[in-house]
Each structure stands twice: as structure tokens, then as C-alpha cells.
Amino acid sequence: MPPRAEAAAPSNADLASVFFALGDETRLRLVAVLCAGGAFSIAQLTATTAITRQAVTKHLQVLADARVVKDVKVGRERLWQLDPAQIDDARRSLEVIGRQWDQALGKLKASVEASLR
């Protein structure tokens, strides 16, 4: 995959929609299946589960609204695949938060150590 062009930082609303979409166990499972690669039909996504096609369709729509997945029409069928850009943005956001957290903990540790001297 070619490197992504430098774009504006994602908005908090965009990130919130991704985290919301991934916050559901069923949707997270669907993303995991789609991460395995390829495009899958609703029938393929429901073949090994007790979840109805209607429920999977609704979950995929939430993921599509968050731009985590996209559908491609092939003949009469819609195939769903991962669209990783939003997940990459969310991952980068978490990395920034993680660095900020590490810095805050480092400052707290230094402060506690200074007060013990």
C-alpha cells in the first residue's frame, strides 16, 4: 500500500466515531475478520456465527459510518473490506496519549522522589 499523503489531523469527532464503532464486541470481531484480508460478503461474515444477516448489516453500517470499513459492489453482491486509514489515525492518537501519559508519570515520579530527599 502506498504511503498515505500527509493530511490534516483527524478531528476528535472522527476519532470518537472510530472508538465508538470498535467499542462493540460484534463490530470488533467483524473488523478482526476483515483484517485477515480480502473482501467478504454478508453471507460469508455470518456463516460461522449465530448473528443474523440483518444484525451484521447494521454493525457494518456503523463501521462504514466511522469509515473503518467500506463496501464494494461486485455484480449483485456487496463485499465488505477494511479501510485502515481511520484505524491508523486512532492508533497514532493513542500513541500520542501514551507518550503524554508517560511524561506525566515521569513528572509525578520526579516530584515524589524530590519530596523524599
KAHUHU-V621679 format. One record per backbone hydrogen bond with DSSP energy under -1.0 kcal/mol. CO is the residue of the C=O (numbers start at 1). NH is the residue of the N-H. E is the energy in kcal/mol with one decimal. If there is no record, write none. Layout:
[[CO/NH/E] [CO/NH/E]]
This chain:
[[11/15/-2.4] [12/16/-2.8] [13/17/-2.1] [14/18/-1.7] [15/19/-2.6] [16/20/-2.6] [17/21/-2.4] [18/22/-2.4] [24/28/-2.8] [25/29/-2.0] [26/30/-2.3] [27/31/-2.5] [28/32/-2.2] [29/33/-2.3] [30/34/-2.6] [31/35/-2.1] [34/37/-1.5] [40/80/-3.4] [41/45/-2.3] [42/46/-1.6] [46/49/-1.5] [52/56/-2.3] [53/57/-2.6] [54/58/-2.1] [55/59/-2.4] [56/60/-2.9] [57/61/-1.9] [58/62/-1.7] [59/63/-2.1] [60/64/-2.5] [61/65/-2.7] [62/66/-1.5] [63/68/-3.0] [64/67/-1.5] [68/83/-3.2] [70/81/-2.6] [72/79/-3.1] [74/77/-2.0] [77/74/-3.3] [79/72/-2.8] [80/40/-2.6] [81/70/-2.5] [84/88/-2.7] [85/89/-2.2] [86/90/-2.4] [87/91/-2.6] [88/92/-2.5] [89/93/-2.2] [90/94/-2.3] [91/95/-2.1] [92/96/-2.0] [93/97/-2.3] [94/98/-2.6] [95/99/-2.2] [96/100/-2.5] [97/101/-2.5] [98/102/-2.4] [99/103/-2.4] [100/104/-2.4] [101/105/-2.6] [102/106/-2.2] [103/107/-2.3] [104/108/-2.2] [105/109/-2.7] [106/110/-2.4] [107/111/-2.3] [108/112/-2.6] [109/113/-2.7] [110/114/-2.3] [111/115/-1.9] [112/116/-1.1]]
